[in-house]
Amino acid sequence: MRERISRAQLTGAMLVRFGMARWGRRFRSRAAFDAWQERRVQRFRRRLVAAPFYRALLDANPGRRPVRLPVVDKTVHLEHFDGLNTRGIRLADALGVALEAEQSRDFSPTVGGDLTVGLSSGTSGRRGVFLVSPRERMLWAGTVLGRLLDAGSVRRLLLPWRPPLRIAFFLRAGGGLYESVASSRVRFTFFDLTESFDAHLAELRAAADAGRGPDVLVAPASVLDALARRADAGELRIRPRLVISVAEVLEPDTASRVELAWGRPPRQVYQATEGLLALSCGHGALHLNEETVRFEREWQGDDGTRFVPIVTDFERSTQLVVRYRLDDVLRVDPAAPERCACGRVTTVLAGVDGREDSVLRLPSIDGRAMVEVFPDAARRAMAVGSAGYADWRIRQRGLDVHVRLEEPAPGAPKAVTAALESLFSAYGCHAAVVHAPWEPEDPAHKRRRILREVTP
């Protein structure tokens, strides 16, 4: 059934969420937070009957809830799309709207009267499809603005005599979800990454020359890297007060380049088709968004530092995300304090290692087993000689590791081979390192620096 809600109510929901995200929900301990979250999850479970998929499960267990709801993944979500949303939207209809929007670059059409449809990038196979209601868009906007804006930006928002806050978004697809932050106090500019990057640079330069450069710059890490290089070379004189990385893993070398270009470290938004998963705090820590998402952990390895998350978004009411297994690998520090310097007790990530297929799987030296080499270790090895090339890419094909270097200096390939062979030796495995010419990537696709293309 369509949710009837006025524009004033939507704005009110965003403002309330903004305040809660910025100043509310502080807990005296992790135990107190866990108890609060469990109450929210139990209330959410009572609403599952609104989706046919879960109503059938509950009906099969009269008088009691299932002991444990099933773990689902992208394949299940697409196969049961019609039954996993509460509005009766068919996958074919949603997909039709989304694909037409991508082709026309007009992201205003909706399905079911008011639902925004989005597509994932498809970096892990089939593209995911998601539905978002107007209220869910406003809650997203309130959370992102409340959690990420610095104090100066908030003052700009609240003082009507000050100029509006200018936000520049570089994205591969537009849509109501992102544009929901627009208002009289926020000016939003969307830069379509399927169009000419040079044209976008010219538009940014013209805006900066007119004194209307962006106050907040939001872009995938690879785009921030390209913009920072232009700024460092004196070709782009924008002065954003806040830089936010989205859509891709923010690697240390990119973060350092951004900070060098604009004098401030980038903040991060970790978001997937399945929802808003993590945001940076003012102290630079990347917190899981456990205020609205429960994370079960499927641990990888034996050291208790890496896990694949199984997520339940207990605020989604349109397309339900319940015990959804992601294909990302997240990393935590077991020795991290319970409470961050920002005051939150939610989990702080040591890193987002990327997709499971970013983990190299190589034969052990004795040939008896396969050894996993995690992306953060490969990135550290590549960083050893990073002054000798502009960018890099690793692809595992079969049992070989193929490396491409952009603008390599003399001797750089040899140094990279030595660094990777040393890494593999430390892990007790081996692989042939094969160098190939650099090939520019399509800016309309996510950057994947490390990818296991074939699983042995």
Beta strands, then each sheet from edge to edge (+ up, - down):
strand 1: 116-119
strand 2: 129-132
strand 3: 165-171
strand 4: 186-192
strand 5: 216-220
strand 6: 242-246
strand 7: 267-272
strand 8: 275-280
strand 9: 286-288
strand 10: 293-300
strand 11: 306-313
strand 12: 324-325
strand 13: 328-332
strand 14: 348-355
strand 15: 360-363
strand 16: 370-373
strand 17: 391-397
strand 18: 400-406
strand 19: 432-436
strand 20: 450-452
sheet 1: 1+ 2-
sheet 2: 4+ 3+ 5+ 6+ 7+ 8- 9+ 14- 13+ 11- 10+
sheet 3: 4+ 3+ 5+ 6+ 7+ 8- 9+ 14- 13+ 11- 12+
sheet 4: 15+ 16-
sheet 5: 19+ 18+ 17- 20-
end
